[in-house]
Amino acid sequence: MLAICVIAAGCGTGTAAPSSALEFGAAEVLSQATAVGAAPMLAVSPAGAEAAAWVSAPGGGTDGRLYVSVDGAAPVEIRDPLGPIEAHGEAPPKLAYGRDGALSAIYVVGKEVPESRFPLAALRYIRSTDGGRSWSAPATVTSDGEFGSHNFHALHAASDGAIYVSWLGSDGSKAASKPGASRSGTWIARSLDQGRSWSERTRVHAGESCPCCRTALASAPDGTLYLAWRTVMPGSVRDIVIARSSDGGRTWSDPVRVHADGWVFDGCPHAGPALQVDSAGTVHVAWWTGDDARIGTWYARSADGAKTFTDPVRLSAEGYSTPAHPQLALTDGQAIVAAWDDGAGGTPRVLVRVSRDGGARWSEPQVLSEDGVHGEYPVVNVSPRGIGVAWSQRTSGEAHHAAANAPNMKDPKARKPLAAVGGAQVMMRRAAME
């Protein structure tokens, strides 16, 4: 097992730790069947089946295909007739099991066009009713056309059978291109017929959303739907907010800021929130902020329907940090597992903490990824096999080469190509939950 961080050594902590860290086994290469892989995602069915997905491409290039493996079976390859599936860590393919055991997936197909600085995106849905062995024909989720500004999505299968997809995108109007106008918004659509058709998109709030920080969806036992995203407030303040809907996503409350971080940033960090709701209806949220006084990964919860939140608990170390991408998972009891990629020191590494009392106190941070490599974009699940944490891993050389060759998008003439998988692999470690 990799070493556990010691608080005195600067790993950081929230409140006092009630117990020791989890006992994780050795790392395995989840994407071994495809040689390389990126953008992992995990899901667990009501019966306890485990699904894992990632994106791979021949030669590690940009011709992305989705691979889904259920309970360790050989992965099934999924190609989309519209084009390559994007291997984007902040906007990976998403998985969700419904109450009937069917497995849903959404992903983005990217397309480079001469008139756009960024690839256009088509948000696509597929469904399997036989344990991931076969899949429905892809359906486009968005009502404003196939390709456009449709990315940084979330997928949620509600207990009443409805399926929800949220994303970020422009409203496509001429007004949206005017100075001071809302350039990006948070949208949602739902399906009531197992993904065969989708409602007209609904804009959740009229305000501007940070255009490249992922959204997150969850629902409470009473059916209340919650949606979290990073908003843009006056003065380019970019903090996390949550809105709620009690009518299946048709109308939404005004968004509530989880905490007044007051982070002023004229750009987008690619760092959205994580969101879960437990059996008592408590809303749990984790996020990263780049504000100089509070930089790092944080956790808070709400017991009143996301109207107010507890004082946040710092999950990560104090001091310098690159943008982190936290994820949360809940056990049947009161335990919460938080995983994130901590960039303190400049090289991202995957860390985990666990709370066994509903988020009041947390164990010390535990490093899961290997020293000297870039461990990024972790995901976490809880199943009968215990706790699983998967992440995308690259060598430092590969990460530095990619950074050195990335276009400078501050240059108005620069164009961003489709992301390549490169030499990344998807790693996974497991731990038993006492």
N, C-alpha and C positions, 0 to 999 in steps of 0.2 A: 504494500500500500504506500502511496506517496505521502510525504511528510505533511502533517497538519500544521497550519500556521499558528504561531504563538502570539497572543495579543501584544505582549511587550515588544515583539519584534516588528510591529508596525502593520500588521494585517488589518487592524481595525475591528470594531465590534459595535453592536447596538447596545442593548442592556445586558445584564449579567447572563452568562451562558448556563442553562439549566442542566446540560448533559454533554457527553462527549460527542464528537463528530461521528458520522456514519462510517461503517466499515465497507469500503468499496473493493471489489475484486479488480483483477488486472484488466487493462484496456484491450478491447478487441476491435478489429477493423470491420465496421458494419458494411462498408461499401466494397468489400474484397471482391465480390463477384463481378464488379464493373471496373476494377483496377483503380479508378479515381472516382471521386464523388464530392458533392458540395450541397449546401442548403438542406440540412436534414430536418425531418419532422417525425414525431411519434404520436400515436393514439392508442387508446385501450377501449375495447368493446365492453358492453354491459356484462358479457359472459367471461371477460378476462382475456380475450385474444389481443395480441400486440401487433400493431402495424407500424412499420418504419418505411420512410420514403426519403429519397434523395435524388439529385439531378446529376447525370453523367453525360459525357459526350465523347465521340471518337477522338482519340488523341488529345483529350483534355481541351477540346476547342469550344466553339460557341453553338454547335448543333445539338442543343440540349434535349435529352429524353428523360422522362420521369420513370423511376424504378420504385416499385412498392413490394415489400416483403411482409408477409403475415406469419407470425409465429416461427420465424427463422427459415421459412421456405425459400426456394430460389426466387429472386425478384422477378416480377413481371414488368416488361418494358412497355411504356406508353409513349407513343408519338402523337403529335397533333398535326392535322392536315394544314393548319394555318401557318406552321413554321416552328422554329426552335423554342423549347421551353427554357425560360430564364433560370440561371443558377445564381440567384441574388440572395445573399445572406439575410438582408433586412426584409426581403419580400419573398420568402421561400414558398414552395407548394405547401398547402395546409391540408390536414386530414381531420376527419371527425366521424365518429360512429353515432348512428341514430339509435333510438330506443328499440328498433326492430333488428339491430345488428348489422344493417347495411353500412358500408363504408363510403363516405363522400370525400372528394378531393377537389381542390381548386388550385390553379396555377396560372402563371402569366406566360403568354406567347409574345415574344418581342419581334419587332420589325424595324429595321433601319430604313429611313426615307430621306431623300436629299433635303427636303424643306424643313426638317426637324433636327434640332441639336441633340435631342435625346431619342432613343428608340421609342416607338409607339408600342402600346401594350394592349393585348386582348386578354380579358379575364375569363377563364374557361372552367367549367364544372364537369366532373365525371362521377360515376357511382358504380359500386360493385355490390352485388347481393350474394356472391358465392365465395366470400373470404378472400377477395382480391385476385382471384384467378382470371376473371374476365371483367370488362368495364363497358359502360354505356358509351355511346358516341358523345364527343365533347359538345357542350352547349355554352353559348356565350351568355354571361350573367348580365351584362350592362345593357340598358335600354337605349343608350345614346350612340349605338353603333359598335362594331367589333373592335377596331383599333382606335386608340385615343389615349387619354390620360387616365389609366385605370391600373392602379398599383398599390402596394403597401397595404395588402388586403388581410382580412381575418375571416374565418369560417366558424360557424356555430350551428350545431344540430340541437334544437330545443327538445324538451321532454314531450311537447305536444305534437311532435313530428315536423314542425316547420324548420326550414333550413335558412339561415341568414348568412349573407356575405356583405362585409363592409370594405371600403377602399377609399383612397384619396384621388382626387381628380379635379380638373377645371370644369366649370359649367359650360364651357365652349362658346360663351357669348363674346361679342366685341367689347362689352363693358369690362369683362374680366381682364382685358389687356391694357386698360387705362391705368395711369399712375394712381396709386392709393386704393385701387379696387381689390377685391378678394380674388387672388389668383388661384387658390387651391381650396377645396372644400372636402368635408367628410360626408360620404354617401353610404347608403345601405339599400339592399334589395332582399326580398324573401321569396321562397318557393314553398307552396303548399301541396305540390304534387311530385315530391321526390326528385326535384331538380329538372323536371321536363320543361317547365316554364318558370319565368321570373317576373316579379312585379316591376312596375315602373320604379326607377331609382328615386330615392328620397334623400334630400339634403338634410342632414341632421341639425345643422346650425348654420346661420348665415355668415358667421365670422370666418376669417381665414385660418386654414390649417397649415402647419408646417408640412411642406409637400413631399417629404421623403422619410418620414418617421412612421413606422407601421401602426395600424389600428389594432384594437383588441376587443373581443366580444365575449360576453358570458351572460347567463341568466340565473335567476334565483328560483327556489322551489315554487314560489307563487306565480311564476311566469314573467316577472319583471325582467326586462332586457337592459343590459348595461353595455355601453360603448365608450372606450377610452381612446384618446389620441393626444398629440402635442399640438396645442393651439398657438396662434400668433396674436399677441395682444399689442395695443398701441406702444410704440417705442421699440418694436421688434422683440418683445419679451416672449420667450418660448417655453411655456410650462405645460404640464400634463393636466388634462381635464377629463371628467366623466359625465356623460348624460345618461338618462334612463327613459325607458318607454314602457308604458303599461298596456299598450294596445297593439302589440306585435310589430313595433317599429314604424307605425304609421305617423305618430307624432312623438316629439321628444321634449324633455325638460330642458331648460337652459343648462349649459354645461357648468359644472362646479370644479374649481381648481383644487386639485388634491393637496397642494401646498404652494404657498407663494414663494417659490424659489427666486423669482425675479431675474431669470437668466436672460440677459440681453445678447442676442446673437443674430447677425445679419447673414444667415445661411441656414443650412440644414445638416444636422449631425448624423442622420441615419440611425436614430436611437429612439424607438417608440416604447410604449409601456407594456407591462404584462398585467393580466387581469384574471381573477378567479372569484367565484362566489360559492360559499360553503353551504351545507345543509341547513344551517340556521339563518341563512340570508345575509351573512356578513360578507362585505365586499373587500377583497384583498387586492392591492395594487403595488407593483414595483416599477421603478423607473430610474433613469440616469439624468443628472443635470450637469451642465458645464459651468455653472456659476462659480466664480473664483472662491467665494466664501463657503460653498457647499459641494464642490465638485465630487461626483461619485455616484454610487448606486444606493437607492433608498427604498424603504418599504413603509406602507401605512395601511390602515383598514378603516372601514366604516360600518357601524351597526345600525344606521338609520337610513338605509337606502341611498347612500352616496350623497347625502345632504351635508354631512360634516365628516371629517377624518381625524384620526388620532395624530398626535405629533409623530413625524416620521422617524424611523429607526434607520441609522446608517448601516448598510450591509457591507460596504467595501471599505478599503483602507482610506485614511485621510491623505490628502496630497494630490499630486498630479495624476490624471487618468485620461486615457483616450475614451471616446464614446463606448458605453457598454450596452449589452442587449440582454436584459434580465428575462427570465421565465419563471413561472410559479406552477407548482402542482400541489394538490390536496390529497390527503389520505382519508379513509373512512372515519377516522377519529378527528383529533384536533391538530394533527401535524400538518405543517406547511414546509415544502421544500423549495428553496430559491437557488437558481443557478444563473450565473452571469459570466461574461468574459471581462476580466479586470485588466485594464491597460496600464496600471501603475508600473513605471519603469520602461514603458514604451513597447513591450512585447505582450500582446494579449494572452492571458491564461484563463482557463476555466476553473471557477470556484463554486463551491456549494456550501450553503448553511441550512440548518433545519431548526424549526420551532415546533415544540411538542405541546404548546399551550395556546395555540390559536394566534400566534404572532406577537405575543407580549415579550418573550425572551427567545434568544437564538443561540445556537451552538457556535463555536469558533469556526472561522472559515477554513475550508479544506480545499487544497489544490488538486484537481483531477488530471489536468493535461501535463504533458511531458515538458521538462525544462528545455529552453532553447528553441521551441517551436511556437508558432502562432496558433493558439486554440481559440476559436471564434464561434459566435452564434450558437450557443448551447440551447438544447431543448430538454425537457424533463417530463417523465411520466411516472405514474404509480400503478402497478398491476399486481396480480397474485404472485408474480416472480420477485416483487420488491420494487425498488426505485431504479429507474434507468435514466442516465444522462448521456446524450449524444451531442457531438459537436463537429464542426469542420476544422480540419487541421492542415496547416501548410508549414513547410520549412521557412526559416527566417530569410533564406536566400530567395525563395520564390516570392515571399511577401514584399521584400525590398525591390525585386525586379519589377513586380506588378506596379508598385507605387511609383517607381522611377519612370515607367512607361505610360502611366495614366495621363490622359489629356488634362490640361489646365483649363477647367471650365469657367474660370474667371475671364478667360479670353473669349470675347463674344463670337469669334469665328471658330472656336473649338467645337468638335462634335464627339459625343460619347458613344463608343461602339457597344455592341452586345457583350456582356461579361463572359469570359471563358472559364471553364472549370479548372483548367491548369492541372497541377499535380496534387490538388487537395484530396484528402481522404476523410471519410466520416468515421469517427471513433466513438466507442461507447463503453461505459462502465456501469456496473450494477452494484446495488447494496441491498441488504435485507433491512426491512423496517421492523424494529422490535415492537 
